[in-house]
Amino acid sequence: MLRTAVRRTVWGVSRGVAVLALALLLAIALGGLVSAFAAANPPGRLVDIGGRNLNLVCAGPATADGPLVVFEAGAFGLSADFGAVQEGLAARGVRSCAYDRAGLGRSDPGPSPRDSTAIVGDLEKLLAASGEKGPYLLVGHSMAGLHLRLFTARNRADVAGLVLLDAAPPEAADLPVARTWIGRFGTASHVAGAAASLGLFKPLAPFMGDGIGLPPTAAAEKKRAFASGRHNRWSAREVSLWLASSAQGKVMAPYDPALPVGVVTAGPQRQGALSDWKRFQSEPARVSKTGFHINIDDASHAGMLGLGHRDVVVDAILRVRAAALP
C-alpha cells in the first residue's frame, strides 16, 4: 500500500511538473509568435533626424484641415499606446501622428542623457523632417506632461492646443509622496530593463503586454515592446531622469492663458496626497481661458487610452481642436 501511494504521489508530481513545463514552453512560443507578427507588420515609417531614425506612425487624411494632432507617450510607452485614439480620430477625419522616442519601439537610440531637453530636441527634429505640417495640437500621457511643457515653451508659435491625459506636471515632483514614488519607480524600471534583457518578459507578453486595451495591430506592437530588452532599458533611462526633466519644465514660463488646454484624468477622486496630485494636473486647464478638466472615474491610468474610453479622449481632443481653430 505504501509503495503504491508513493508511486502515485511521484507520478502526480511528475505530471504536474510536465504540465507546468509544457505551459511555460507554450507561453514562450506564443510570445515568440507575437514578436514575429509585430516584426513582420511594422507600423509607421522611419524618419531620419540627422544620422539616426525615429519611427513615426500617422493616421487620418493627409488633407485634413486644422492642426495636426501629435502624441507623446508616457514612461515605457510608444506610438502604439495611441492606436485606439488614432483610429477614433481618423474616423472623424482628423490626422494625427505618434512616434517612438529614441531607443524605444522601432526608433534608433539617441545620445545621453535622455531627459526632457533631449526628448524635446528629438521631437522638434522629427516634426521638421517628417513633412507633416503644423501647427500642432499636442497630446501627452503620463510622464509626457514634463516633455510637452518644455516643447510648448520652446515652440509656442507652433502649438495650437494641448491635451494632457493623466499627465505628470513638473510641479508635482515637489510633493514628498511623489518624490518617494518617483524614486521607487526608477528602481523598478531598471529591474524591468534587466529582466526584459534576460528574456524573462517574453513569456508574459501575450498576457500582460497590452494593459491598455488596444486594436490588434497596436496591441501586437505594444506586446513586442513589452518583451524587448532594449525598449525597457532605454525607458528606464528616461524614468531615472524624471526629477531632472521636472526641473527643466519648472524653469519655463507657465502655459499661455490664450492656449486652449484640455485635461483628462483617470480614477476615482480621493483625498490627501492624491487630491493634491490631481490639483497639480488640472492647473493648466485653470490657467487657460478655454480650459476644461474631465475625470474618467472608472478608467485606469493606462486603460484610459484603450478602446473602452477612447471616445472620451477623442471628444476632448476635438473640443480643444475646435477652440484652436480660427
C-alpha positions as CSV (number, residue, x, y, z in Angstrom):
1,M,0.0,0.0,0.0
2,L,2.8,2.4,1.0
3,R,4.7,1.8,-2.2
4,T,1.6,2.2,-4.3
5,A,0.9,5.5,-2.6
6,V,4.4,6.7,-3.1
7,R,4.3,5.8,-6.8
8,R,1.0,7.7,-7.2
9,T,2.5,10.7,-5.5
10,V,5.6,10.6,-7.6
11,W,3.5,10.2,-10.7
12,G,1.3,13.1,-9.7
13,V,4.2,15.4,-9.0
14,S,5.9,14.4,-12.3
15,R,2.7,15.0,-14.2
16,G,2.3,18.4,-12.6
17,V,5.9,19.4,-13.4
18,A,5.4,18.2,-17.0
19,V,2.2,20.3,-17.3
20,L,3.9,23.4,-15.9
21,A,6.9,22.9,-18.3
22,L,4.5,22.5,-21.2
23,A,2.6,25.6,-20.2
24,L,5.9,27.6,-20.0
25,L,7.0,26.3,-23.4
26,L,3.7,27.3,-24.9
27,A,3.9,30.7,-23.4
28,I,7.4,31.2,-24.7
29,A,6.3,30.0,-28.2
30,L,3.3,32.3,-28.1
31,G,5.5,35.2,-27.0
32,G,7.8,34.5,-30.0
33,L,4.8,34.4,-32.4
34,V,3.6,37.8,-31.1
35,S,7.0,39.3,-31.6
36,A,7.3,37.7,-35.1
37,F,3.9,39.0,-36.1
38,A,4.8,42.5,-35.0
39,A,8.2,42.4,-36.7
40,A,6.5,41.3,-39.9
41,N,4.0,44.1,-39.8
42,P,5.9,47.2,-38.8
43,P,3.7,50.2,-38.3
44,G,4.8,53.7,-39.4
45,R,7.9,54.9,-41.2
46,L,11.4,55.7,-40.2
47,V,12.3,59.4,-40.4
48,D,16.0,60.5,-40.5
49,I,16.6,63.2,-37.9
50,G,20.3,63.6,-38.6
51,G,22.1,60.3,-38.8
52,R,19.5,58.3,-36.8
53,N,15.9,57.3,-37.3
54,L,12.7,57.8,-35.3
55,N,9.6,55.7,-36.0
56,L,6.6,57.9,-36.9
57,V,3.0,56.5,-37.1
58,C,0.4,58.7,-38.7
59,A,-3.3,58.1,-39.3
60,G,-6.1,60.1,-40.9
61,P,-6.3,62.0,-44.2
62,A,-3.2,64.0,-45.1
63,T,-5.5,66.7,-46.5
64,A,-7.3,67.3,-43.2
65,D,-7.8,70.9,-42.2
66,G,-6.8,72.2,-38.8
67,P,-3.8,71.5,-36.5
68,L,-2.0,68.2,-36.7
69,V,-2.5,66.1,-33.6
70,V,0.9,65.0,-32.2
71,F,1.0,62.3,-29.5
72,E,3.7,61.9,-26.8
73,A,3.7,58.7,-24.8
74,G,4.3,58.2,-21.1
75,A,7.1,56.2,-19.4
76,F,7.7,52.9,-21.1
77,G,5.2,54.0,-23.8
78,L,5.5,54.3,-27.5
79,S,3.4,55.1,-30.6
80,A,1.3,52.0,-30.2
81,D,-0.2,53.4,-27.0
82,F,-2.3,55.7,-29.1
83,G,-3.5,53.1,-31.6
84,A,-7.1,53.2,-30.4
85,V,-7.3,57.0,-30.1
86,Q,-5.7,57.5,-33.5
87,E,-8.2,55.1,-35.0
88,G,-11.0,57.1,-33.4
89,L,-9.6,60.4,-34.7
90,A,-9.2,59.1,-38.2
91,A,-12.8,58.0,-38.3
92,R,-13.6,61.7,-37.6
93,G,-11.4,62.9,-40.4
94,V,-8.6,64.2,-38.2
95,R,-5.0,63.5,-38.9
96,S,-2.6,62.5,-36.1
97,C,0.9,61.3,-35.6
98,A,2.6,59.3,-32.8
99,Y,6.2,58.3,-32.5
100,D,8.7,56.1,-30.7
101,R,11.3,58.0,-28.7
102,A,15.0,57.3,-29.1
103,G,15.8,53.7,-28.1
104,L,12.1,52.8,-27.7
105,G,10.0,50.7,-30.0
106,R,11.5,50.8,-33.5
107,S,13.5,54.0,-33.1
108,D,17.3,54.2,-33.0
109,P,19.0,55.0,-29.7
110,G,20.0,58.6,-29.0
111,P,22.6,60.5,-27.1
112,S,22.5,60.6,-23.3
113,P,21.1,61.9,-21.0
114,R,17.5,61.0,-22.0
115,D,15.9,64.0,-20.2
116,S,13.2,66.3,-21.4
117,T,15.7,68.6,-23.2
118,A,16.9,65.6,-25.3
119,I,13.4,64.3,-25.9
120,V,12.0,67.7,-27.0
121,G,15.0,68.3,-29.2
122,D,14.3,65.0,-31.0
123,L,10.7,65.8,-31.4
124,E,11.5,69.2,-32.9
125,K,13.8,67.5,-35.5
126,L,11.3,64.8,-36.2
127,L,8.5,67.2,-37.0
128,A,10.8,69.3,-39.2
129,A,12.0,66.3,-41.2
130,S,8.6,64.4,-41.4
131,G,6.9,66.6,-44.0
132,E,3.9,66.8,-41.6
133,K,2.8,70.4,-41.4
134,G,1.9,72.4,-38.3
135,P,0.6,73.9,-36.2
136,Y,0.4,71.1,-33.7
137,L,-2.2,70.1,-31.2
138,L,-0.1,68.2,-28.6
139,V,-1.5,65.3,-26.7
140,G,0.6,63.8,-23.9
141,H,0.0,60.9,-21.5
142,S,1.6,60.4,-18.0
143,M,5.3,61.4,-17.9
144,A,4.8,63.2,-21.3
145,G,3.4,66.1,-19.4
146,L,7.0,67.0,-18.5
147,H,8.1,67.0,-22.1
148,L,5.2,68.9,-23.5
149,R,5.6,71.7,-21.0
150,L,9.1,72.3,-22.4
151,F,8.2,71.8,-26.0
152,T,5.3,74.3,-25.7
153,A,7.6,76.9,-24.1
154,R,10.2,76.5,-26.8
155,N,7.7,76.4,-29.7
156,R,4.7,78.4,-28.6
157,A,4.0,79.8,-32.1
158,D,3.6,76.3,-33.5
159,V,1.4,74.9,-30.7
160,A,-2.3,75.4,-31.3
161,G,-3.6,73.5,-28.3
162,L,-2.8,71.0,-25.6
163,V,-4.5,67.9,-24.2
164,L,-3.0,66.3,-21.1
165,L,-4.0,62.7,-20.3
166,D,-3.5,61.9,-16.7
167,A,-0.3,63.7,-17.2
168,A,2.5,64.5,-14.7
169,P,3.1,68.2,-14.3
170,P,6.6,69.3,-13.4
171,E,5.5,71.0,-10.2
172,A,4.0,67.7,-8.8
173,A,7.5,66.4,-8.3
174,D,7.8,68.8,-5.3
175,L,5.2,66.7,-3.4
176,P,7.1,64.4,-0.9
177,V,4.9,61.4,-1.7
178,A,5.6,62.0,-5.4
179,R,9.3,62.1,-5.0
180,T,9.2,58.9,-3.0
181,W,7.1,57.2,-5.7
182,I,9.4,58.5,-8.5
183,G,12.4,57.1,-6.7
184,R,10.8,53.7,-6.3
185,F,9.6,53.7,-9.9
186,G,13.1,54.5,-11.1
187,T,14.5,51.5,-9.2
188,A,11.7,49.2,-10.5
189,S,12.3,50.5,-14.1
190,H,16.0,49.4,-14.0
191,V,14.9,46.0,-12.7
192,A,12.4,45.7,-15.5
193,G,15.1,46.6,-18.1
194,A,17.4,43.9,-16.7
195,A,14.6,41.3,-16.6
196,A,13.5,42.0,-20.1
197,S,17.1,41.8,-21.4
198,L,17.3,38.3,-20.0
199,G,14.2,37.3,-21.9
200,L,12.0,37.0,-18.8
201,F,9.2,39.2,-20.2
202,K,8.7,37.3,-23.4
203,P,6.5,34.5,-22.0
204,L,4.5,37.2,-20.2
205,A,4.0,39.4,-23.3
206,P,0.9,37.7,-24.7
207,F,-0.9,38.1,-21.4
208,M,0.5,41.3,-19.8
209,G,2.0,43.2,-22.8
210,D,-1.1,45.2,-23.5
211,G,-2.5,46.8,-20.4
212,I,-4.4,49.4,-22.4
213,G,-6.9,47.5,-24.5
214,L,-5.7,48.3,-28.0
215,P,-6.8,47.3,-31.5
216,P,-5.0,44.2,-32.8
217,T,-2.1,45.8,-34.7
218,A,-1.3,48.3,-32.0
219,A,-1.7,45.6,-29.3
220,A,0.9,43.4,-31.1
221,E,3.3,46.3,-31.2
222,K,2.8,47.0,-27.6
223,K,3.4,43.4,-26.6
224,R,6.6,43.4,-28.8
225,A,7.9,46.4,-26.9
226,F,6.9,44.9,-23.5
227,A,9.2,41.9,-24.2
228,S,12.1,44.0,-25.7
229,G,15.2,44.4,-23.5
230,R,16.3,47.5,-25.4
231,H,12.9,49.2,-25.1
232,N,12.8,48.6,-21.4
233,R,16.4,49.7,-20.8
234,W,16.0,52.9,-22.6
235,S,12.7,53.6,-20.9
236,A,14.4,53.1,-17.6
237,R,17.0,55.8,-18.6
238,E,14.2,58.3,-19.1
239,V,12.5,57.4,-15.8
240,S,15.7,57.8,-13.9
241,L,15.8,61.4,-15.0
242,W,12.2,62.2,-14.0
243,L,13.3,64.8,-11.4
244,A,15.8,66.4,-13.8
245,S,13.1,66.6,-16.5
246,S,10.7,68.2,-14.0
247,A,13.3,70.8,-13.1
248,Q,13.7,71.6,-16.8
249,G,10.0,72.2,-17.2
250,K,9.6,74.2,-14.0
251,V,12.1,76.9,-15.1
252,M,9.9,77.6,-18.2
253,A,7.1,80.2,-18.1
254,P,3.6,78.8,-17.2
255,Y,1.3,77.9,-20.0
256,D,-0.1,80.9,-22.0
257,P,-3.7,81.6,-20.9
258,A,-4.6,82.0,-24.6
259,L,-3.6,78.4,-25.3
260,P,-6.6,76.0,-25.4
261,V,-6.0,73.2,-22.9
262,G,-7.9,70.1,-22.0
263,V,-7.1,67.9,-19.0
264,V,-8.4,64.4,-18.8
265,T,-7.6,62.4,-15.6
266,A,-8.4,58.8,-14.6
267,G,-9.5,57.0,-11.5
268,P,-11.8,58.0,-8.6
269,Q,-11.4,61.3,-6.8
270,R,-9.6,60.9,-3.5
271,Q,-8.5,63.0,-0.5
272,G,-5.0,63.6,0.7
273,A,-1.8,63.4,-1.4
274,L,-3.7,62.0,-4.4
275,S,-6.1,65.0,-4.5
276,D,-3.0,67.3,-4.4
277,W,-1.6,65.4,-7.4
278,K,-4.9,65.9,-9.4
279,R,-4.9,69.6,-8.4
280,F,-1.5,70.0,-10.0
281,Q,-2.7,68.1,-13.0
282,S,-5.7,70.3,-13.5
283,E,-3.8,73.6,-13.1
284,P,-3.0,74.1,-16.9
285,A,-6.8,73.9,-17.6
286,R,-7.5,76.5,-14.9
287,V,-4.9,78.8,-16.4
288,S,-6.3,78.5,-19.9
289,K,-9.2,80.9,-20.9
290,T,-10.8,77.9,-22.7
291,G,-9.5,75.2,-20.5
292,F,-11.5,72.2,-19.1
293,H,-10.9,69.2,-16.9
294,I,-12.7,65.9,-17.3
295,N,-12.2,62.9,-14.9
296,I,-13.0,59.3,-16.0
297,D,-13.8,57.7,-12.7
298,D,-13.8,54.1,-13.9
299,A,-10.7,54.3,-16.1
300,S,-7.2,53.2,-15.1
301,H,-4.1,55.2,-15.8
302,A,-3.2,53.1,-18.9
303,G,-6.7,51.9,-19.8
304,M,-8.0,55.4,-20.4
305,L,-6.1,55.2,-23.8
306,G,-7.9,52.0,-24.8
307,L,-11.0,51.1,-26.8
308,G,-13.2,51.3,-23.7
309,H,-12.6,55.0,-23.1
310,R,-11.2,56.4,-26.3
311,D,-14.4,58.3,-27.1
312,V,-13.9,60.5,-24.1
313,V,-10.3,61.2,-25.1
314,V,-11.2,61.8,-28.8
315,D,-14.0,64.2,-27.8
316,A,-11.6,66.1,-25.5
317,I,-9.1,66.4,-28.4
318,L,-11.8,67.6,-30.8
319,R,-13.0,70.1,-28.2
320,V,-9.5,71.6,-27.9
321,R,-9.2,71.5,-31.6
322,A,-12.4,73.4,-32.1
323,A,-11.2,76.1,-29.7
324,A,-7.9,76.3,-31.6
325,L,-9.4,76.8,-35.0
326,P,-9.6,80.4,-36.2
